């Protein structure tokens, strides 16, 4: 079987927050690898550093030290502008609270990443077509001109999933994607993520809910800023 | 990112908060409107004054007596202008088109059953209509010969003629002045309107010799002789244009002549010569000062408007922290965010500026209608106000835009 390339390759990631006189080591030498096409959950109790890991892996911040290769590109030491461009080109985000632009139609929300894409060769019309197509794929073909406040939580999360996919990212980062949803909509969202995964989308999901983590191939457990253990298909590793 | 897209985002953002956008623009609107209205008022005032000055007649030189300049110990009778000075100027100075001497007296007049009190009887000379730019509508004006002979005739201002005789033709009618002096009407002037605060239409014009000999108080008359306070000299149109004689040459010639006639030196004259231009210059410097004061006041209100924009933009940046975070998470760079907010500020001030221009133009018109003052929209003031609004927008939009650009995406996303 052909070896899949690594999308995430992080070694000895350390993130230190300076809080006045003392420092907090939110990440303390975490190493993590995610291969193309994987669906990975990151779990851990609060304070374990999973949010920080998510922010570092999502290129929202740089690690204090350590190496981070995203899709083969060294992104451990980039400035704000370069990080923004990496996010725009290679990543898609799904947040717990959806983070859609208020009073803005679903379509506009989905187009947003393309809007900031300097390399895009698509015309405005092509961007629109693409966004409409993806909205259709997440089951919102009849909601493209609805604004977030007119949509249910599950529908809003679908819009944000569409937004995460519109720029053909190498990886989608999901932060507690079902955290604000009832169990039925939550299950629907997870089914949607699983179906995306089956189509080959690489997904890294942060969650504290073991039931949600079960949808994934592999679960990485964090503790005190380090990777404590990994579970693949229910079998204990290490 | 393409500028047109930045513009579109900014426009949509403003539309989402219509009321706030409008309130933000209010300062700019008022500022711009104030600049335009204030400059319109001052320009209107200036134009009115200009009209009045030119309404007095163009190319005028005023020769006035300066009693205060007489040498100590001499009686007043030795100083000042006399009636004959005017004719000397007319006869002996080249480049003089006409000379007018005026002496007025306020009297009660009677024509038929109509009696009018406090009518200005204007004793004047033959060149009066040309120097004062007044035209005869019916009949004729006074001739020099009639003036020399103290002929009891009169020419009426248009409104005075109507008051005394109504629709009737006043030609040949008799007017009794001061109970005893009977004047025959020979003509009526066309309407002239107000010049300064002088109503030329309500006056009665008669030979100056009549006023000097019969109307001016006897005691005063003996004391003053045929003294006059003011001689109007109208300069030939060629003066100053042919290069041979300039206005200054004419003034110098008049000074020499009068000094010789009055036996005074040019260093200590008993008369003062002013030109129309002197009056216009004085007037211009006054209105210029007035105008720049108004412009400053209005400019300050523009700056206050700008501070208003900055305030609201700062609030708006805080309020929209989450939105900024979302944009950053999908790849907006600090510059993208900075441009978005700067463009919003610029759009606000430009739209505010446009509304302000409209409000200013309409406001100036309404003000003109309501107050009866003349207002003139000065195009340069519109451009100035609009341009200042744009500059104010960029200047005061920069700080909030920078604040927005420097937000950390994680903090911004977490912001509730």
Interface residues (C-beta under 8 A of the other chain):
Chain A: X55 X58 X60 X61 X80 X81 X84 X85 X87 X88 X89 X93 X95 X99 X100 X101 X102 X103 X104 X112 X113 X115 X116 X117 X118 X163 X167
Chain B: X1 X5 X9 X12 X16 X322 X323 X325 X326 X327 X328 X329 X330 X331 X332 X333 X334 X335 X336 X408 X409 X410 X413
